[in-house]
């Protein structure tokens, strides 16, 4: 079991339980986070952009060049930005914390 904490745009913390191998995007969506994931993980959009807590960022596998290119199109990009669709959870990620950028909108949830 892996527990992930999502920090909402309001500053609230929402914990979600997941299994190793789960995609962070799916876990966030199941927890009600505004992570649209329009391209369904194909790295053709940046609607699942999250900010990884600094203490966790270096523990994640590095972003691919394609992911970096997509992040160039995202709003509110920071030094710890990642696409949630590209993070597959492992047991070592138990306790991972990510923040939802303030500009995140799930247009499918309207």
Buried (B, 14 or more C-beta within 10 A) or exposed (E): EBBBBBBBBEEEEBEBEBEEEBBBBBBBBEBEBBBBBEBEBEBEBBBBBBBBBEEBBEEBEEBEEEBEEBBEEBEEBBEBBBBBBBBEBBEEBBEBBBBBBEEBEBEEEE
